[in-house]
Amino acid sequence: MPKILRFTQFNLRDFVVTAGPPLLLVLLLCWFAYRLVDPTPPKQVTISTGQENSAYEQFGKRYATELAKYGIRATLRPSLGSQENLQRLGDPSSGIDIAFVQSGSTDMQQAEERGLISLGSLFTEPVWLFLRESKKVTRLGQLKGLKINVGPEGTGVPALFGKLLSENGIEPKDLTLSALENTPATVELLEGRIDGLVFSSSPEAPLIQMLLQTPGIRLFDFAQSEAYTRRFPFLTHVVLPRGIVDLGRDLPARDYHLIAPTATLVAREDLHPALVDLFVQSAAQIHGGAGWFHRQGDFPTADYTEIPVARDAVKFYKDGPPLLQRYMPFWLANFFERMWVVIVALGALILPLSRIVPPLYVWKVRSRIYRWYGKLRAVEQAIEDVPREKRAGICQDQLERLNEIEDRVNQITIPLSFAEELYRLRSHIDLVRKRVLHLMRAA
């Protein structure tokens, strides 16, 4: 490469030496901030659902479909119901990230002790009491002596139905309670081996749909539903409208009053914030329409839950999706939303560094010239410290040293913008040489 090009190029080496440490500091801070904020959610999540053919199972599949659109694989784990789901969430080794839980299954104090948060209420799941047509029961107090299936203990139904019976003055010993799961209990009811069964589920559950249309099976009407909701704040009064099941066959043939807790999404408080956003947005897609017991837009909501609702979920239900997510793909919007504080902080750091690096670069280039002035001063000092009668030999040595310095200086590569300092150094070398020669002649 021609020598002239060595003097016209930007000195990358000096720039890397001066700007490298600040740049490395910024990169380390970026890496640390990224790890701290962790804007990218995990690619896999495990959902604890419910029993076979239950609404929890059906909705779990729909959540898995929604999450798959964002590249997140949802694994569904069946369970007996709300109580087992709460136990799984309270056990970090269970591997469960989020679960469906019925309102009334716990209270705020227990939820806080377990480190649980709610992502909102999704839908009402009425208490469905199906009885054989031959059983003329109009009040829960008339269930004495009957065989009723309330489901396994892992569900929320046994505890809930026990509270209802207690309010009606009925002890568990006054009737025969069985603990079969929903599907085998339905078979037992259809075969006539039990008198009734209790569900707490949304009307979308396949077993509910089937039993509402099965001859010989009738739905219990909670005529005292308003009284129940006054005694149990987590319950609401809903009405199953006439003809909602089948308008052509007029099923049911009249309005039915029901009492209903709500289904909620519950997670541990360490659930990734981006997953919270994805779940509440998916909930809006899945549960936002009109249903048998609610109007469009009533669900999902931050109401009807005794578990503290996540801050991001409350914000979504109040204001809708974040601004950036309305115009950007989720991953990009989520990255900027999680990292904006870090980006602003880094900007505040980069600004002063941008003012420090250029002077450091100038100092670094000029230092390659200025350090030779120390050697020139050493030559002069070597002559001045020697008596006049001994200077002849010393001067000759210093002349050779000056020639060596000049040869080394001629090899310095610097940008042309600093050539003035280089030529000034060479003139100063020549000035020292003249002084040494003068002293040599004088000696």
N, C-alpha and C positions, 0 to 999 in steps of 0.2 A: 504494500500500500504506500503511495507517495507520502513523503513526510509532511507535506503541506496539509494533507487531509487530517493528520493527527492533531493539527492545530485549529481545524475548523469544526470538528465534531463536538457535540455536547458531551461533557465528561460524565458518562453514566456511572462510572465507578465511584467518583466523588459524591454524586447525587445519592447513590445507594447507601454509601457509608453514612451520610448525614441524615437522609430521610428514612433510612431503614429502621432504626430503633423506634422513632415515633410511629411509623406505619405498623411495625410489629406490635406496639402497644395497643394501637387502635384495633388491630385484628384480634388480639387476645381479649380485649374488652368486648368486641362483637361476639366472639365465641362464648365468652362467659355469659353475656346477656342472653344469647340464644338459648343456652342451656338453662338459664334461670327462668326465662319466660316460657320456653318450650312451646312455640306456637303451633307445632305440627302434632295433631292428635295421633294416638296409636291406630294401627290399621286393623285391629281386631277388638271386638267387644263381646262380652257374654251377657245374655239377658235371661233372667229366670222368669219363666212364664207361669203356667198353671197346668191343670189336668188336661187329659186328652179330650178333644172336642169342646174345650172351654173357650170363652171369648179371649182370655189372656193368650191362649195358644194361637188363635186366629190373628189377633192384633200383633203378636210377636213376629209372625211371618211377614206381616205388612211392614213392620219397622225394619226387618232385615232387608226387604226389597228396597226401601227408601235409602237406607245406609249404603247399600251396594252401589247406588248411583254416584257416591262420593269415594268409591274404592275402599270402603270399610266393610269387613266381613263380620257379620253378627252371628254368633253361635247361640242357639236357643237351648235352654236347659229346662225340661218340664219339672213341675213341682206339684205338691198337693194344693198350694194356694198361698194366701197372704202371710200366714204365720211362718211357714217354712221359708218363704222368700225373705222375711225379716231376719230370720235366723241366719240365712246365708249371707245377707248383707252385713250382719254383725260379725261374721267370721271372715277375716281377710284371706285366709287360706282356702276359702271355698271357690275363689276364682270368679265370683259373680260381680259384675260391674254395676248393673242396674236391674230393677225388678218391678213387677206390677204388685201394688199393695192396696188393699181396700181401706178406705177411711174408717176410723174407729178401731183399727187393729193395734194401735199404739198411742202414745201421747207425746207431747212436745218434750217433756223432760227425758223420757226414755230415748227418743230420737236423738236428742243432743248428746246424751251419754254414749250412744252408739256411733255418733259422728255421721248421721244421716241427713240428707237434704232431699227435698221434693222438687221435681221439675214441673209440677202442676197437676191439676185434676183433669182427667181425660174424658170421662163419661160417667153417667150414673149407671149403677148395676143393681137394679131392684132386687128385693127379696122375693123370689118366686116360690110359693108354696103350692105344689101340685098335689091334688087329692083324687082318689077314685070317686067317680060320680055318685056312688052309693053313700058316701060319707057326707051327710048334711051338716057341715060345720060352717058357722058364720062368724065365730069368735075364737081366738086362740085358746080361750079357757075351755072350749069344748073338745080339745084334742086329747083329753085324758083317756088312757086306755088304748090309744091307737099306736100303730107301729110307724114311726117316722124316721126317715134317713136324713141325717144332718151333715154327713160327710166326715172325712178323717180330721183328726186334730190339727193337721198342718194347714188347714184352710181357716178362713176367718168366720165361716158360717157357724160352727158349733158355739163359739163364744157369743156371737151376735144373737143367735136364736135362743141361747140360754138366757140372755138378758131380757129378751122379749117374753119368754115364758115366765121368768121371775116376776116381771111387771104384772103378769096376769094371775099370779098366785099359784103357779104350777111348778112343782118340784120335778127334777129329772126322773124320780122313781114313779111318778104318776103316769108315765107313758114309756113305751119301749123305743129307745133311740139306737139307731145303727150308724155305723161309720164307713159305709161303702163309698167308693169313688163315684163320680157322676154317672159314667156309662153303665157299670153294673147295677147301680141303684135304679136307673131308668128301666133296665130289663126286669128287675124285681117288681117295680111298680106295675109294669105292663102285664106281668104274669100274675099279679094279684097277691104276691107274698108279703108286700108291705102296703100300708094304707096311704102313704104320702111321702114326698121328699121335698127338701128345701135346697134351692139354688140361690146364689147371689151372683148375678152375671148380667152382662148387657144382652139385649134381645137378639144380637147378631149370633149368639152361640147356637150351633146347630141343634143341640138337644132342646133348647128353649123353643126354637122354631118348630121342631117336631111335636113337642108336647102340647103346644098351643093349638095344634090342628088334629090331635089324636082323639077319636071318639072314646067316651068313657072316662076321660081325664078332664078335670076342671081346675081352673085357677082360683086360688083363695083370694077374696076381695078384702083388703085391709080397710074396712069402713071407718076405723078409728085412726087412720093414718096421721091426721093432724095432731092427735094427742101423742102419738109416738114421736113425732118430730119435735114436740115441745120437751119431751123427756130426754131425748137423745139428740144433741145438737149436730152430730155428724150425719144424721139422717135427713132426707128431704122427702117431701110428698110429691109423687108423680102420678100421672094418670095414663093408663093404657087406653087410647081412644077406641071407640067402637069402629070395627071394620079395618083397623090398621094392619091386621095380619092378612086378610083376604077380603077385599071390598066386594067381590062378586058373590062370595058365600056369606058375607056379613059376619066375619070372624075377627074378634069376638062380637057377640050379639049386643053387648052393652059396654059402657065404660067400666074399667076396673081401677080402683084406687090401690096404689102400692107405696111402700116405703123403700127408700133407696140410699145406701151409702154411695160414695163415688170411688172410682178406680184412679189411682195416682201412680205416677212414675217416681220411684224412689231410688236414690243412688247414694254411695258413700261421698263424703264431702271432698275427697281427693280426686273425684272424677275430672278428667281433663276438661277445661273450660270450652274448648272447641267441640267436644262431644256433647256438652250441655247445649250449645247452640244448635248442633245437628239434631239432637233429639227433640228439642222444643219446636224446631221448624218442621220436622217430620210429624210431630203431634198435630201441628196446625193443618198439615196436608191430610192426615188420616182422620182426625176427629173434628175438623172445623165445619163440616156440613151439618145439615139438619138431620135429626134422628127421631125416633119414636117418642122420646121424652124431652127433647130440647130443640130450640130453634137454631138456625145457622148462626155461627159466631159465638154461641154460648160457651162452647168448649173448644180447645183447652183453656184453662183459667188458673190463676194463682189462688182462687178461693176453694173452700170446701176441703181443706186439708189441715190436719193438726201438726204436720211436720214442717219445719221451716223451709220456705221456698228459696231456691238458689237465686242470687242477685241477678245473674244474667237472664234467668227465666222470667223473673218479675219485669225486667226491662223490656224483654221481647213482648210479653203480653200487654204491656202498657203502650209501647211505642212502635211495635212491629219490628221487622228485621233491621239490623244496623244499616246505616246509610251506605257504606261501601258494598255490602252484600247485595244491595238492590241493583248495582251496576257492574259488579265484578264477579268472576267465578269465586265460589266459596273459599277455595284454598288460598287464592291471592288476597281476597278481602280479609280473611282470618289472619293471614300473616301480618298485614299492615295494622290491623286492629290490635294485635297482641304486641307488636314491636314498635308502635309509634312513639311511645315514651322513650324507648331505647334509642330510636333514630334521632329524636330531638336532643337527647343527652349527648349522643355521639357528634351531632352537628355542633353543639356547644364546645365539644372538646377539639374537633377538627379545626374550627375557626382560629383559635390561638396557635395551634400547631402549624397552620398554613402561613402564619406570620413569622414563626420561628425558623422554619426549615430553610427559606431562601437566604437569610443572613448566615445560617450555619453552613450552607453550601458555599457561599462566597468566602467565608472564613476558611473552610476546608481547602479550597483551591489556592487561596493566597498563602496559606500556611506552607504549602509545598515550595513557595518562593522565599517566604520570610525566614524559614529555618536556616537558610544558607547565610543569612546575615550573622548568625551566631558563629559560624565557621570563619567568616571574614574577620569578625572581631577577635576570634581566637588567634588568627594569623598576626594581627596587629599587636596583640598583647604579648605574643611570643617574642616579638622583636623588641618591644619596649622594655621588657623585664630583663634583657641581656645587656651586660656592660658593652660600651662602644667598641673595645678592642676585640670582642668576641662575636660581633654582629655579622662579620663577613660570611662565616660558615652558616650561621643561622638563617641569614637572608636567602642564601642559596636554597636551603631546605624549604623555606616558606614560599619561594618562587615556584618550586616544583609542586608544593601543596596547592598554590593558587591555580596552577595549570590543571591540576586534577579537579579542583572545584569547578573551574570553567568548563571542563569537558563534561562533568556531571550535570551542570546547569544546562548545557546545550541539549541534553537528552530529556529535559523536562517537557512533558506534554500538558498543555493547558489550552482552554478555549481562547480564541482570538480576543475576546472582550477583556482578557486579563494580560494581554501581550505587553501592555505598557509597564506593568510591574516586572515582567521578565527582562525587558530591555533595560530598565532602570537598574536591576540587579547586575546585569552584565557590565554596565558602565561603572558601577561601584566596584566590581571586581577589578576592572582596568585601573580605577583610581587607586586602589590598594596596591596593585602591582607597581604603579609608578612610584608610590611612596616607598615601597620596599627597595626598588632600584636606587632611589635617591639615597636612602640610608646605607645601601651597600656601597655606593660610590664614596659617600662621606667616610665610611669606615676604612 
